[in-house]
Amino acid sequence: MKKMVIMILAVLPIFLLIFISFAGKIISEVTHVPVESVAFVDDLNDKFSENHIIEINKGDSYSLKAKVYPELASNKKLMYVSGDTEICTVDENGVVFAVGNKLSSTIITVKTEEGSKTASIFINVTNKKVSGVSIVDEKNNPVERISLSVGDSQNLFASIEPFTAENKRVLWS
């Protein structure tokens, strides 16, 4: 008898959580819950600040996440729009593509289908990835071949493209 009571007491909280979860979903389906707001959120579902900027390298993509409030809102359908499609495009799932026709900034806006609530976020397209390395002399002239006599030396330098690349370290061998 004791084992039965202990088992019931152990299972009861789990059963209550499942019941409350289903009851909330049923109530939200039966009762219309209007959309109050929408916001861009990070991976932990924390709202981004109003002046948050996302940097994307030219040619890369970034998945935006938007959250509709309240969480039990009946219609959570969203539409995404890019402020300048020559800088970034955005698909129906919030995936932003830095098309890179211009290295600049634009705004991505998300809009709820119900209530036309909106949120916006700044996207900055940069070119910080190394796209090329060349060997140059001290005057930045390209060097393709070097002829040296025994005992001679010449300084060589690496020219990194683009100029805005973050990691400009090179290994010589």
C-alpha positions as CSV (number, residue, x, y, z in Angstrom):
1,M,0.0,0.0,0.0
2,K,2.8,2.4,0.9
3,K,4.5,1.8,-2.5
4,M,1.3,2.6,-4.3
5,V,0.9,5.9,-2.5
6,I,4.5,6.8,-3.1
7,M,4.2,6.0,-6.8
8,I,1.0,8.1,-7.1
9,L,2.6,11.0,-5.3
10,A,5.7,10.7,-7.7
11,V,3.5,10.6,-10.9
12,L,0.9,13.2,-9.8
13,P,3.1,16.4,-10.4
14,I,4.0,15.1,-13.9
15,F,0.4,14.4,-14.7
16,L,-0.6,17.9,-13.5
17,L,2.0,19.6,-15.7
18,I,0.8,17.8,-18.7
19,F,-2.8,18.5,-17.9
20,I,-2.1,22.3,-17.4
21,S,-0.1,22.4,-20.7
22,F,-2.9,20.8,-22.7
23,A,-5.6,23.0,-21.0
24,G,-3.7,26.1,-21.9
25,K,-3.5,25.0,-25.6
26,I,-7.2,24.1,-25.6
27,I,-8.2,27.4,-24.1
28,S,-6.0,29.3,-26.6
29,E,-7.7,27.4,-29.5
30,V,-11.2,28.0,-28.2
31,T,-10.7,31.6,-27.1
32,H,-9.1,34.1,-29.5
33,V,-6.0,35.7,-27.9
34,P,-5.0,38.8,-29.8
35,V,-1.4,39.7,-30.7
36,E,0.0,42.5,-28.5
37,S,3.6,42.8,-29.8
38,V,6.4,41.1,-31.7
39,A,10.2,41.3,-31.0
40,F,13.4,39.9,-32.3
41,V,15.0,37.5,-29.8
42,D,18.3,35.7,-29.3
43,D,18.8,32.0,-29.0
44,L,17.7,32.2,-25.3
45,N,14.5,34.0,-26.3
46,D,15.7,37.2,-24.7
47,K,14.6,40.3,-26.6
48,F,17.3,42.2,-28.5
49,S,17.7,45.8,-27.4
50,E,16.2,48.5,-29.7
51,N,19.5,49.5,-31.1
52,H,21.0,46.0,-31.5
53,I,23.1,45.6,-34.7
54,I,23.8,42.2,-36.3
55,E,26.9,42.0,-38.5
56,I,26.9,39.6,-41.4
57,N,29.8,39.0,-43.8
58,K,29.2,39.5,-47.5
59,G,27.8,36.3,-48.9
60,D,26.8,34.8,-45.6
61,S,23.4,34.3,-44.0
62,Y,21.9,34.7,-40.5
63,S,18.7,33.2,-39.0
64,L,16.6,35.8,-37.2
65,K,14.2,34.7,-34.5
66,A,11.1,36.7,-33.8
67,K,8.7,36.0,-30.9
68,V,5.0,37.0,-30.8
69,Y,3.5,38.2,-27.5
70,P,1.6,37.0,-25.6
71,E,2.9,33.4,-26.0
72,L,-0.7,32.1,-26.3
73,A,-1.6,34.5,-29.1
74,S,-3.9,32.8,-31.6
75,N,-2.3,34.0,-34.8
76,K,1.5,33.9,-34.8
77,K,2.0,34.3,-38.6
78,L,4.9,36.6,-39.5
79,M,6.2,38.4,-42.6
80,Y,9.8,39.6,-43.0
81,V,10.8,42.6,-45.2
82,S,14.2,44.0,-46.0
83,G,14.7,47.7,-46.2
84,D,17.2,47.4,-49.1
85,T,17.4,44.2,-51.1
86,E,20.7,45.2,-52.7
87,I,22.2,44.8,-49.2
88,C,20.2,42.0,-47.7
89,T,17.3,39.8,-48.6
90,V,15.2,37.9,-46.1
91,D,13.0,34.8,-46.7
92,E,9.7,33.8,-45.1
93,N,11.5,32.1,-42.2
94,G,13.6,35.1,-41.2
95,V,16.9,33.9,-42.8
96,V,18.8,37.0,-43.9
97,F,21.2,36.7,-46.9
98,A,23.9,39.4,-47.2
99,V,23.9,39.6,-51.0
100,G,26.7,42.1,-50.9
101,N,25.9,44.4,-53.8
102,K,26.7,47.1,-51.3
103,L,28.7,47.0,-48.1
104,S,26.3,48.9,-45.9
105,S,23.5,48.7,-43.4
106,T,19.8,48.1,-43.7
107,I,16.8,47.3,-41.5
108,I,14.9,44.0,-41.4
109,T,11.3,44.4,-40.2
110,V,9.1,41.6,-39.0
111,K,5.3,42.2,-39.1
112,T,2.5,40.2,-37.5
113,E,-0.3,39.1,-39.8
114,E,-2.8,40.0,-37.1
115,G,-2.7,43.5,-35.7
116,S,0.2,44.6,-37.9
117,K,2.6,44.8,-35.0
118,T,6.2,45.3,-36.1
119,A,9.8,45.1,-34.8
120,S,12.9,46.1,-36.6
121,I,16.6,45.2,-36.4
122,F,19.7,46.7,-38.0
123,I,21.8,44.5,-40.3
124,N,25.4,45.6,-41.1
125,V,27.0,43.8,-44.1
126,T,30.8,43.7,-43.8
127,N,33.6,42.0,-45.6
128,K,35.8,40.8,-42.7
129,K,36.7,37.4,-44.1
130,V,40.1,37.1,-45.9
131,S,39.4,36.6,-49.6
132,G,43.0,36.7,-50.8
133,V,46.7,37.0,-49.9
134,S,49.5,38.2,-52.1
135,I,53.2,38.8,-51.6
136,V,54.4,42.4,-52.0
137,D,57.6,44.4,-51.5
138,E,58.0,47.4,-49.1
139,K,56.3,49.7,-51.7
140,N,53.3,47.4,-51.9
141,N,54.3,46.2,-55.4
142,P,53.4,42.6,-56.3
143,V,56.3,40.2,-56.2
144,E,56.0,37.1,-58.3
145,R,59.7,35.9,-58.5
146,I,62.9,36.8,-56.7
147,S,66.4,36.1,-57.7
148,L,69.0,36.4,-54.9
149,S,72.7,35.7,-54.8
150,V,74.2,33.9,-51.8
151,G,74.2,36.2,-48.8
152,D,71.6,38.6,-50.2
153,S,68.2,39.2,-48.6
154,Q,65.0,40.9,-49.4
155,N,62.0,41.8,-47.2
156,L,58.7,40.5,-48.3
157,F,55.3,41.4,-47.0
158,A,51.8,39.9,-47.2
159,S,49.0,41.9,-48.6
160,I,45.6,40.8,-47.2
161,E,42.3,41.3,-49.1
162,P,40.0,42.8,-48.2
163,F,41.6,45.6,-46.2
164,T,38.8,45.3,-43.6
165,A,39.5,41.6,-42.8
166,E,39.7,40.9,-39.1
167,N,42.5,38.3,-38.9
168,K,45.5,39.4,-40.9
169,R,48.0,36.9,-39.4
170,V,50.0,34.9,-41.9
171,L,52.3,31.9,-41.7
172,W,55.5,32.0,-43.8
173,S,57.2,28.8,-44.9
